Amino acid sequence: MKKALLLTLFAILNCACAVFGQDNQSVLWEISGNGLKGSSFLFGTHHVASISLLDSFPQVMRIATSCDFALFETGGSHIGVAPPPIQTTQPPLDSLFTPAEYATVDSFFTASPYGSIRPHTNDADLWSMFQIALTMQLKDKNKQDEPFDGVLMNRLNGLNKPVFQLDNPKEVDDAINGLGYRNIAKMLVDVINDKTAFQKQAPEEIKSLSLYSKTLSQPLKLDEEVDVSLGKLTVDRNAHWVPKIEEKMSEGNCFIAVGFKHLQYKTGLIQLLKSKGYILRPVNL
């Protein structure tokens, strides 16, 4: 009898630990309740992960293709009325780099599928260039030359899945401007010159990539306060996204794919949607 009780207690504790761990680790969450006719799903991506992960976790792609709409940070149609076009505040590339740096960046992209930056000096997107360079340095250039989210979106586009973007161009421009374009330019040069440079600048991001790439999981710290350094890059954008997410979920089942950091903390999408009355539960992968 005593042994049976101990085994029962052990089983309960194991289940509790599994639920707790999954609650804080999963990057795929089911959204239901609050009048929704069906479930939507919130997927936390890692922008520089290998897209081969989706083949290792086929459940994610099955869920994505079963939904009516896909929502990403950028790319796709605008939700609601399209905002008026903006004049970006980004200066021309040749004013952000020294001549030597410009030559280094141009050589890097010339040797890639993207080609020389010279024709795009006045209209290139520096932040996208940084993400692409980071992806190419961390991964096999012949297998993936754009961020994880971009490849995932292209897959869904290829299946004629309606794709929408959450970001407003003005809000993105404000957030990137807050980082400082010269700072981003220097980060880009560092990543091109030294594949380990990003590890030195942001070791937590690399550790996150290692965990994510093996298990599609992350410690989400749902009950913790946000790191103030994230500021406009996550907190403000999360708040702007919630009404758009709600609008599309009211129309049908949504697959919402954003960087996993947008799921984290008290100001993350998980807690924001819960505060609106939705039920969010982690999907065990």
C-alpha positions as CSV (number, residue, x, y, z in Angstrom):
1,M,0.0,0.0,0.0
2,K,2.8,2.4,1.0
3,K,4.7,1.6,-2.2
4,A,1.5,2.2,-4.3
5,L,1.0,5.6,-2.6
6,L,4.7,6.5,-3.2
7,L,4.4,5.6,-6.9
8,T,1.2,7.6,-7.2
9,L,2.9,10.6,-5.6
10,F,5.9,10.2,-7.9
11,A,3.6,10.1,-10.9
12,I,1.8,13.3,-9.8
13,L,5.1,15.1,-9.2
14,N,6.4,14.0,-12.6
15,C,3.2,15.3,-14.3
16,A,3.4,18.6,-12.5
17,C,7.1,19.1,-13.4
18,A,6.3,18.2,-17.1
19,V,3.5,20.7,-17.2
20,F,5.5,23.4,-15.5
21,G,8.5,22.8,-17.8
22,Q,6.4,22.8,-20.9
23,D,4.5,25.9,-19.8
24,N,7.8,27.8,-19.7
25,Q,9.6,26.2,-22.5
26,S,7.2,25.6,-25.4
27,V,7.3,28.1,-28.4
28,L,4.0,26.9,-29.8
29,W,0.8,27.9,-28.0
30,E,-2.9,27.2,-28.8
31,I,-5.2,30.2,-28.5
32,S,-8.9,29.5,-27.8
33,G,-11.9,30.9,-25.8
34,N,-13.2,34.5,-25.7
35,G,-15.7,33.7,-28.5
36,L,-13.3,32.3,-31.0
37,K,-14.9,29.7,-33.3
38,G,-11.8,27.7,-33.6
39,S,-8.2,27.6,-32.3
40,S,-5.4,29.8,-33.5
41,F,-1.7,29.2,-32.8
42,L,1.1,31.4,-31.6
43,F,4.6,30.3,-32.7
44,G,7.8,31.8,-31.4
45,T,10.5,31.7,-34.0
46,H,14.3,32.3,-33.8
47,H,15.2,34.5,-36.7
48,V,18.6,32.9,-37.4
49,A,17.6,29.2,-36.8
50,S,17.9,26.7,-39.5
51,I,14.6,26.1,-41.4
52,S,15.4,22.4,-41.3
53,L,13.9,22.5,-37.8
54,L,10.5,22.4,-39.3
55,D,11.2,19.1,-40.9
56,S,12.3,17.8,-37.5
57,F,9.0,18.9,-35.9
58,P,6.4,18.3,-38.7
59,Q,3.6,19.0,-36.3
60,V,4.4,22.7,-36.6
61,M,4.0,22.8,-40.4
62,R,0.8,20.7,-40.2
63,I,-0.7,23.2,-37.8
64,A,0.4,26.1,-39.9
65,T,-1.1,24.8,-43.1
66,S,-4.3,23.9,-41.4
67,C,-5.0,27.5,-40.4
68,D,-6.9,30.0,-42.5
69,F,-4.3,32.8,-42.3
70,A,-0.7,33.3,-41.4
71,L,0.6,36.4,-39.6
72,F,4.3,37.4,-39.5
73,E,6.1,40.4,-38.2
74,T,6.8,41.8,-41.7
75,G,5.8,40.7,-45.2
76,G,2.4,40.0,-46.6
77,S,-0.7,42.1,-46.7
78,H,-1.6,44.8,-44.2
79,I,-4.3,44.1,-41.7
80,G,-7.1,46.6,-42.0
81,V,-6.5,49.8,-43.8
82,A,-3.0,50.0,-45.2
83,P,-0.9,52.8,-43.6
84,P,0.3,55.6,-45.8
85,P,3.8,55.1,-47.2
86,I,6.6,56.6,-45.1
87,Q,9.9,58.2,-45.9
88,T,12.5,56.0,-44.0
89,T,14.9,57.9,-41.8
90,Q,17.7,55.5,-42.7
91,P,20.7,57.4,-44.2
92,P,22.3,56.0,-47.4
93,L,24.6,53.1,-46.8
94,D,27.7,54.9,-48.0
95,S,27.2,57.5,-45.2
96,L,26.9,54.8,-42.5
97,F,30.2,52.9,-43.3
98,T,33.7,54.0,-43.7
99,P,35.0,53.4,-47.3
100,A,36.9,50.2,-46.0
101,E,33.7,49.0,-44.2
102,Y,31.6,49.6,-47.3
103,A,34.0,47.6,-49.5
104,T,33.9,44.7,-46.9
105,V,30.1,44.6,-46.8
106,D,29.8,45.0,-50.6
107,S,32.3,42.1,-51.1
108,F,30.3,39.9,-48.7
109,F,27.0,40.4,-50.4
110,T,28.5,40.3,-54.0
111,A,29.6,36.8,-53.2
112,S,26.1,35.9,-52.0
113,P,22.9,35.3,-53.9
114,Y,21.9,38.9,-53.1
115,G,24.6,40.6,-55.2
116,S,26.4,44.0,-54.8
117,I,24.9,46.6,-52.4
118,R,26.1,49.5,-54.6
119,P,22.9,49.7,-56.7
120,H,20.9,49.9,-53.4
121,T,22.9,52.4,-51.4
122,N,20.0,54.7,-51.1
123,D,17.2,52.2,-50.5
124,A,18.6,49.1,-48.8
125,D,17.2,48.0,-45.5
126,L,20.2,47.9,-43.1
127,W,18.4,45.8,-40.4
128,S,17.4,43.2,-42.9
129,M,21.0,43.1,-44.2
130,F,22.2,42.5,-40.7
131,Q,19.8,39.6,-40.1
132,I,20.7,38.0,-43.5
133,A,24.4,38.3,-42.9
134,L,24.0,36.7,-39.4
135,T,22.0,33.9,-40.8
136,M,24.5,33.3,-43.6
137,Q,27.4,33.3,-41.2
138,L,25.8,30.9,-38.7
139,K,24.4,28.5,-41.3
140,D,25.5,26.8,-44.5
141,K,25.2,29.5,-47.2
142,N,24.2,27.0,-49.8
143,K,21.2,25.8,-47.8
144,Q,19.7,29.0,-46.3
145,D,20.4,32.6,-47.1
146,E,17.5,34.3,-45.5
147,P,16.0,34.4,-41.9
148,F,14.0,31.5,-40.6
149,D,10.7,33.5,-40.7
150,G,11.3,34.5,-44.3
151,V,11.7,30.8,-45.4
152,L,8.6,29.8,-43.4
153,M,6.6,32.6,-45.0
154,N,7.7,31.5,-48.5
155,R,6.6,28.0,-47.8
156,L,3.1,29.1,-46.8
157,N,3.0,31.5,-49.7
158,G,3.8,28.6,-52.0
159,L,0.8,26.8,-50.6
160,N,-1.4,29.9,-51.4
161,K,-1.9,30.6,-47.7
162,P,-3.0,34.2,-47.1
163,V,-0.2,35.9,-45.3
164,F,-0.5,39.2,-43.3
165,Q,2.0,41.4,-41.6
166,L,1.7,42.8,-38.1
167,D,4.3,45.6,-38.2
168,N,3.4,49.1,-39.3
169,P,6.3,50.5,-41.3
170,K,6.4,53.7,-39.2
171,E,6.6,51.7,-36.0
172,V,9.4,49.6,-37.3
173,D,11.3,52.7,-38.5
174,D,11.0,54.2,-35.1
175,A,12.3,51.1,-33.4
176,I,15.3,50.7,-35.7
177,N,16.0,54.4,-35.5
178,G,16.1,54.0,-31.7
179,L,18.9,51.4,-32.0
180,G,21.0,53.8,-34.0
181,Y,21.9,53.1,-37.7
182,R,25.6,53.5,-37.2
183,N,25.5,50.9,-34.4
184,I,23.7,48.5,-36.6
185,A,26.2,49.2,-39.4
186,K,29.1,48.3,-37.0
187,M,27.3,45.2,-35.9
188,L,27.0,44.1,-39.5
189,V,30.7,44.7,-40.2
190,D,31.6,42.7,-37.0
191,V,29.5,39.7,-38.0
192,I,31.0,39.7,-41.6
193,N,34.6,40.0,-40.3
194,D,34.3,37.5,-37.5
195,K,31.8,34.7,-37.3
196,T,32.1,34.6,-33.6
197,A,31.5,38.4,-33.2
198,F,27.8,37.9,-32.5
199,Q,28.7,35.4,-29.8
200,K,30.8,38.0,-28.1
201,Q,28.1,40.7,-28.4
202,A,25.1,38.6,-27.4
203,P,26.0,35.2,-25.9
204,E,22.5,34.7,-24.6
205,E,21.1,34.8,-28.1
206,I,23.5,32.1,-29.2
207,K,22.7,29.9,-26.2
208,S,19.0,30.4,-27.1
209,L,19.7,29.3,-30.6
210,S,21.4,26.1,-29.4
211,L,18.4,25.2,-27.1
212,Y,15.8,26.2,-29.8
213,S,17.5,24.2,-32.5
214,K,17.4,21.0,-30.5
215,T,14.0,21.2,-28.9
216,L,11.9,24.1,-30.3
217,S,11.7,25.4,-26.7
218,Q,12.8,28.5,-24.8
219,P,12.6,29.7,-21.1
220,L,9.8,32.3,-21.6
221,K,9.9,33.9,-18.1
222,L,6.2,34.6,-18.3
223,D,6.0,36.1,-14.8
224,E,9.1,38.3,-15.0
225,E,9.4,41.9,-15.9
226,V,10.7,42.7,-19.3
227,D,14.4,43.7,-19.8
228,V,14.2,47.5,-20.3
229,S,16.7,47.3,-23.1
230,L,14.1,45.5,-25.3
231,G,12.0,48.7,-25.3
232,K,10.4,49.6,-28.6
233,L,11.8,46.5,-30.3
234,T,9.4,44.2,-28.4
235,V,7.1,45.9,-25.8
236,D,5.6,48.6,-28.0
237,R,5.3,46.4,-31.0
238,N,3.5,43.7,-28.9
239,A,0.9,46.2,-27.8
240,H,0.4,47.4,-31.4
241,W,0.0,43.8,-32.6
242,V,-2.7,42.6,-30.2
243,P,-5.6,44.4,-31.8
244,K,-4.5,43.1,-35.3
245,I,-4.2,39.6,-34.0
246,E,-7.6,39.8,-32.5
247,E,-9.1,41.1,-35.7
248,K,-7.7,38.2,-37.8
249,M,-8.6,35.6,-35.2
250,S,-12.2,36.8,-35.3
251,E,-12.2,36.1,-39.0
252,G,-10.7,32.6,-38.9
253,N,-7.9,30.3,-37.6
254,C,-4.6,32.1,-37.5
255,F,-1.0,30.8,-37.4
256,I,1.0,33.7,-35.8
257,A,4.7,33.5,-36.2
258,V,6.9,36.1,-34.5
259,G,10.3,36.1,-32.7
260,F,10.1,34.1,-29.5
261,K,11.1,37.1,-27.5
262,H,7.7,38.6,-28.3
263,L,6.2,35.7,-26.3
264,Q,8.2,36.4,-23.2
265,Y,7.6,38.3,-19.9
266,K,4.6,40.0,-18.5
267,T,4.5,42.3,-21.6
268,G,4.7,39.4,-24.0
269,L,1.9,38.3,-26.3
270,I,1.0,35.3,-24.2
271,Q,0.2,37.4,-21.1
272,L,-1.3,40.2,-23.2
273,L,-3.7,37.8,-24.9
274,K,-4.6,36.1,-21.6
275,S,-5.4,39.5,-20.1
276,K,-7.9,39.9,-23.0
277,G,-9.7,36.7,-21.9
278,Y,-8.2,34.2,-24.3
279,I,-7.1,30.8,-23.1
280,L,-3.5,29.9,-24.1
281,R,-2.0,26.5,-23.6
282,P,1.4,25.2,-24.7
283,V,1.5,22.6,-27.4
284,N,3.9,19.8,-26.5
285,L,6.3,19.3,-29.4
